[in-house]
Amino acid sequence: MSDFVQKANVKRSVRTLTTRIADVATLNTLVQGVIDTNAFQCVDHVVAGETHPGTVRGTQSFGIRVVYENPTTLKNMGTATAKASTVAGYTAASTALVGNAALATAIGGDPIQDTEGEGYSISLNCHDANGEDYTVTFARKTITVSSYEDNAIVARVNTWANTKPALA
């Protein structure tokens, strides 16, 4: 019977933010900035004869949370949540949940979007010049670099993050 043999020493590093990323727009702007400026110095690569960009968006998740509050007692009467995979979907779902009068009546309160209680994340798939593929995941309270071997990769991400006040 054969055994598994380790072929690589893959690492994962997490940067915990002192202040959570404020909102979806801030997160999206940070991530798009990485792509637009090639902040991590990723390189295009060819797979099965097809050229792929060095940095591409991977999984995205935008959680929406609405609290229904009794206007007289200020008591929380209930919540509604939804999850979207795009910023546009997040915006549309937020508007739909807050604007859904039938749901507000059924729950018994006024809808208030609870942005502090929402969770967002965007992953970038990156291809390093050394041939490694790795992932950088941006969430409201953390940035995670995963599936890398070369410490220079996480050093580049850290250097970039140090230039962004929102990522202190």
Residue frames relative to the residue before (quaternion, step in Angstrom):
aa qw qx qy qz dx dy dz
M 1.0000 0.0000 0.0000 0.0000 0.00 0.00 0.00
S 0.3915 -0.7355 0.5104 0.2128 3.58 -0.93 0.91
D 0.2828 -0.7289 0.5983 0.1752 3.53 -1.28 0.52
F 0.5287 -0.5823 0.5018 0.3601 3.54 -1.29 0.37
V 0.1471 -0.7701 0.6168 0.0696 3.55 -1.06 0.83
Q 0.4441 -0.6962 0.4933 0.2732 3.56 -0.78 1.04
K 0.1815 -0.8063 0.5596 0.0614 3.54 -0.89 1.03
A 0.8010 0.1022 -0.0386 0.5886 3.57 1.18 -0.41
N 0.3171 -0.7021 0.6007 0.2136 3.53 -1.29 0.41
V 0.0452 -0.8346 0.5485 -0.0243 3.55 0.16 1.33
K 0.2083 -0.8111 0.5433 0.0598 3.54 -0.94 0.98
R 0.1527 -0.7431 0.6439 0.0992 3.51 -1.41 0.30
S 0.0189 -0.7910 0.6112 -0.0202 3.58 -0.86 1.01
V 0.1515 -0.7934 0.5875 0.0484 3.55 -1.03 0.88
R 0.1618 -0.7384 0.6480 0.0932 3.53 -1.04 0.90
T 0.2021 -0.7728 0.5937 0.0967 3.57 -0.66 1.15
L 0.3442 -0.7649 0.5157 0.1746 3.55 -0.71 1.13
T 0.4762 -0.6695 0.4859 0.2982 3.59 -1.03 0.73
T 0.7630 0.1488 -0.0921 0.6223 3.57 1.18 -0.60
R 0.4709 -0.6884 0.4685 0.2913 3.56 -0.80 0.96
I 0.5707 -0.5620 0.4655 0.3765 3.57 -1.18 0.57
A 0.5481 -0.7087 0.3479 0.2761 3.54 -0.68 1.20
D 0.8141 -0.1324 0.1628 0.5415 3.57 0.76 -0.99
V 0.7338 -0.4207 0.3078 0.4357 3.54 -1.35 0.10
A 0.6472 0.5345 -0.3285 0.4331 3.61 0.92 -0.86
T 0.6530 0.5084 -0.3133 0.4658 3.59 0.94 -0.86
L 0.6566 0.5062 -0.3067 0.4675 3.58 0.91 -0.92
N 0.6769 0.4996 -0.2938 0.4538 3.58 0.84 -0.97
T 0.6436 0.5219 -0.3164 0.4618 3.59 1.01 -0.80
L 0.6362 0.5219 -0.3266 0.4650 3.60 0.97 -0.82
V 0.6941 0.4778 -0.2766 0.4621 3.56 0.83 -1.01
Q 0.6605 0.4923 -0.3201 0.4678 3.60 0.88 -0.86
G 0.6054 0.5614 -0.3419 0.4488 3.59 1.10 -0.66
V 0.6177 0.5300 -0.3366 0.4735 3.58 1.05 -0.76
I 0.6769 0.4895 -0.2898 0.4671 3.57 0.90 -0.94
D 0.7048 0.4989 -0.2735 0.4238 3.58 0.78 -1.05
T 0.7689 0.3449 -0.1834 0.5062 3.60 1.00 -0.78
N 0.3287 -0.7480 0.4977 0.2909 3.58 1.30 -0.12
A 0.0250 0.8768 -0.4781 0.0445 3.54 1.00 0.98
F 0.7395 0.3934 -0.2326 0.4943 3.62 1.07 -0.61
Q 0.4443 -0.7345 0.4143 0.3024 3.58 1.34 0.27
C 0.2332 0.7827 -0.5345 0.2175 3.55 0.95 0.92
V 0.2714 -0.7736 0.5564 0.1352 3.57 -1.18 0.53
D 0.5447 -0.5835 0.4875 0.3538 3.53 -1.18 0.63
H 0.0513 -0.7993 0.5985 0.0145 3.57 -1.15 0.57
V 0.3925 -0.7169 0.5369 0.2089 3.53 -1.25 0.55
V 0.0015 0.7644 -0.6438 0.0350 3.54 -0.93 1.03
A 0.8427 -0.0499 -0.0175 0.5358 3.57 -0.76 1.11
G 0.7282 -0.4589 0.2332 0.4524 3.55 0.97 0.90
E 0.6602 0.4767 -0.3029 0.4951 3.59 1.27 0.02
T 0.3681 -0.7354 0.5307 0.2051 3.58 -0.89 0.99
H 0.1251 -0.7853 0.6057 0.0273 3.54 -0.95 1.03
P 0.5282 -0.6261 0.4593 0.3435 3.61 -1.02 0.72
G 0.5991 -0.5998 0.4075 0.3395 3.57 -1.18 0.61
T 0.7820 0.1300 -0.0710 0.6054 3.58 1.14 -0.63
V 0.0758 0.7865 -0.6081 0.0767 3.56 -0.81 1.03
R 0.5352 -0.5913 0.4887 0.3537 3.53 -1.21 0.52
G 0.2092 -0.7494 0.6162 0.1221 3.50 -1.08 0.82
T 0.8316 -0.0846 0.1145 0.5367 3.54 -0.81 -1.05
Q 0.0421 -0.7665 0.6407 0.0155 3.55 -1.05 0.85
S 0.0284 0.7895 -0.6123 0.0318 3.56 -1.07 0.75
F 0.0210 -0.7936 0.6066 -0.0422 3.54 -0.81 1.08
G 0.1653 -0.8137 0.5545 0.0560 3.56 -0.40 1.26
I 0.1924 -0.7649 0.6090 0.0842 3.54 -0.95 0.97
R 0.0219 -0.7901 0.6126 -0.0068 3.58 -0.99 0.86
V 0.0473 -0.7773 0.6273 -0.0115 3.55 -0.85 1.07
V 0.2089 -0.7567 0.6123 0.0945 3.55 -0.94 1.01
Y 0.2266 -0.7558 0.6004 0.1303 3.57 -1.00 0.84
E 0.0806 -0.8349 0.5433 -0.0356 3.52 -0.46 1.31
N 0.4399 -0.6598 0.5403 0.2814 3.54 -1.01 0.86
P 0.4041 -0.7563 0.4523 0.2451 3.62 -0.55 1.09
T 0.6604 0.5032 -0.3118 0.4620 3.61 1.14 -0.47
T 0.7937 0.3035 -0.1458 0.5067 3.57 0.77 -1.05
L 0.3137 -0.7612 0.4845 0.2956 3.59 1.31 -0.40
K 0.3937 0.7151 -0.4691 0.3370 3.55 1.25 0.50
N 0.4646 -0.6523 0.5268 0.2847 3.56 -1.09 0.79
M 0.2015 -0.8119 0.5423 0.0785 3.57 -0.56 1.19
G 0.7750 -0.2318 0.1590 0.5660 3.60 1.22 -0.39
T 0.2828 -0.7393 0.5834 0.1821 3.53 -1.33 0.03
A 0.1227 -0.7326 0.6589 0.1187 3.51 -1.36 0.31
T 0.0735 -0.7975 0.5985 0.0218 3.56 -1.00 0.83
A 0.0217 -0.7604 0.6486 0.0242 3.50 -1.30 0.45
K 0.2141 -0.7585 0.5998 0.1384 3.55 -1.24 0.37
A 0.0974 -0.7886 0.6065 0.0296 3.55 -0.98 0.92
S 0.3818 -0.7396 0.5108 0.2153 3.57 -1.16 0.54
T 0.7335 0.2826 -0.2189 0.5781 3.59 1.30 0.15
V 0.6155 -0.5288 0.4245 0.4016 3.57 -1.26 0.36
A 0.6383 0.5229 -0.3279 0.4600 3.59 0.97 -0.81
G 0.6484 0.5124 -0.3077 0.4715 3.59 0.99 -0.80
Y 0.6165 0.5401 -0.3271 0.4703 3.56 1.06 -0.80
T 0.6768 0.4979 -0.2913 0.4574 3.57 0.84 -1.00
A 0.6786 0.4872 -0.2902 0.4669 3.58 0.88 -0.93
A 0.6728 0.4910 -0.3014 0.4641 3.60 0.91 -0.86
S 0.6119 0.5435 -0.3457 0.4589 3.59 1.04 -0.75
T 0.6680 0.4972 -0.2883 0.4727 3.56 0.91 -0.98
A 0.6696 0.5092 -0.3010 0.4492 3.58 0.92 -0.90
L 0.6770 0.4889 -0.3078 0.4559 3.60 0.89 -0.88
V 0.6822 0.4775 -0.2913 0.4709 3.58 0.86 -0.93
G 0.7374 0.4376 -0.2271 0.4617 3.59 1.03 -0.75
N 0.5288 0.6518 -0.4038 0.3640 3.60 1.25 -0.06
A 0.2454 -0.8168 0.5099 0.1119 3.57 -0.01 1.35
A 0.6332 0.5359 -0.3434 0.4403 3.61 0.98 -0.77
L 0.6572 0.4946 -0.3129 0.4749 3.59 0.99 -0.79
A 0.6346 0.5253 -0.3267 0.4633 3.59 0.97 -0.83
T 0.6539 0.5006 -0.3088 0.4760 3.60 0.97 -0.83
A 0.6587 0.5185 -0.3095 0.4488 3.58 0.93 -0.89
I 0.7061 0.4350 -0.2612 0.4939 3.58 0.97 -0.83
G 0.4022 -0.7532 0.4391 0.2795 3.57 1.12 -0.63
G 0.7208 0.3785 -0.2790 0.5092 3.58 0.92 0.81
D 0.5676 -0.5688 0.4687 0.3669 3.52 -1.36 0.12
P 0.4116 -0.7279 0.4865 0.2528 3.62 -0.83 0.92
I 0.0011 0.7653 -0.6428 0.0345 3.54 -1.01 0.97
Q 0.3631 -0.7283 0.5287 0.2411 3.58 -0.66 1.03
D 0.2384 -0.7843 0.5657 0.0891 3.56 -0.78 1.14
T 0.1142 -0.8393 0.5287 0.0551 3.59 0.37 1.22
E 0.6004 0.5615 -0.3688 0.4339 3.63 1.09 -0.55
G 0.7167 0.4425 -0.2419 0.4817 3.58 1.13 -0.64
E 0.5547 0.6235 -0.3870 0.3922 3.57 1.27 0.01
G 0.2173 -0.7618 0.5960 0.1309 3.55 -1.25 0.52
Y 0.0478 -0.7909 0.6100 -0.0112 3.54 -1.01 0.89
S 0.1057 0.7809 -0.6153 0.0201 3.56 -1.19 0.50
I 0.0689 -0.7537 0.6527 0.0327 3.50 -1.26 0.67
S 0.1762 -0.7770 0.5971 0.0936 3.56 -0.91 0.94
L 0.1862 -0.7447 0.6307 0.1139 3.52 -1.14 0.76
N 0.2321 -0.7325 0.6236 0.1438 3.54 -1.01 0.87
C 0.0744 -0.8310 0.5501 -0.0346 3.54 -0.61 1.18
H 0.1889 -0.7513 0.6224 0.1120 3.55 -1.19 0.67
D 0.2773 -0.7928 0.5276 0.1275 3.55 -0.50 1.24
A 0.6342 -0.5423 0.3962 0.3830 3.57 -1.24 0.50
N 0.6495 0.5168 -0.3234 0.4544 3.61 1.16 -0.50
G 0.6237 -0.5684 0.3238 0.4279 3.60 1.31 0.02
E 0.5566 0.6212 -0.3942 0.3858 3.59 1.21 -0.22
D 0.2309 -0.7047 0.6499 0.1665 3.52 -1.24 0.66
Y 0.0694 0.7939 -0.5997 0.0731 3.58 -0.91 0.90
T 0.3508 -0.7342 0.5510 0.1853 3.55 -1.30 0.31
V 0.1103 -0.7406 0.6581 0.0787 3.55 -1.13 0.76
T 0.0896 -0.8052 0.5861 0.0063 3.56 -0.65 1.16
F 0.1846 -0.7714 0.6056 0.0636 3.52 -0.80 1.14
A 0.0294 0.7678 -0.6390 0.0356 3.56 -0.84 1.01
R 0.7231 -0.4541 0.2784 0.4398 3.58 -1.20 0.13
K 0.8112 0.2510 -0.1215 0.5140 3.61 0.98 -0.74
T 0.7888 0.2403 -0.1270 0.5512 3.60 1.22 -0.17
I 0.1505 -0.6937 0.6846 0.1658 3.47 -1.44 0.26
T 0.0929 -0.8107 0.5779 0.0124 3.55 -0.76 1.05
V 0.1452 -0.7352 0.6570 0.0821 3.56 -0.98 0.96
S 0.0504 0.8301 -0.5498 0.0781 3.58 -0.61 1.09
S 0.8144 0.2859 -0.2354 0.4467 3.49 -1.38 0.44
Y 0.5016 0.6152 -0.4549 0.4037 3.58 0.98 0.82
E 0.2948 -0.7304 0.5840 0.1965 3.56 -1.26 0.42
D 0.7203 0.4454 -0.2359 0.4765 3.57 0.91 -1.00
N 0.4269 -0.7282 0.4815 0.2360 3.59 -0.66 1.12
A 0.5396 0.6202 -0.4050 0.4001 3.60 1.19 -0.39
I 0.5814 0.5822 -0.3726 0.4292 3.61 1.13 -0.57
V 0.7136 0.4258 -0.2667 0.4883 3.59 0.72 -1.01
A 0.5920 0.5607 -0.3662 0.4483 3.61 1.12 -0.55
R 0.6476 0.5072 -0.3174 0.4718 3.62 1.01 -0.80
V 0.6520 0.5010 -0.3145 0.4744 3.57 0.95 -0.87
N 0.6570 0.5143 -0.3041 0.4597 3.58 0.96 -0.86
T 0.6339 0.5263 -0.3250 0.4643 3.59 0.97 -0.84
W 0.6548 0.4954 -0.3075 0.4809 3.58 0.95 -0.86
A 0.6683 0.5151 -0.3071 0.4402 3.61 0.85 -0.97
N 0.6201 0.5597 -0.3351 0.4359 3.59 1.10 -0.69
T 0.6631 0.4965 -0.3065 0.4690 3.61 1.20 -0.39
K 0.6721 0.4886 -0.2801 0.4808 3.59 1.28 -0.17
P 0.3932 -0.7488 0.4808 0.2313 3.62 -0.38 1.20
A 0.6373 0.5439 -0.3392 0.4277 3.62 1.01 -0.69
L 0.7244 0.4329 -0.2318 0.4838 3.59 1.24 -0.39
A 0.2922 0.7844 -0.4977 0.2272 3.58 1.23 0.42
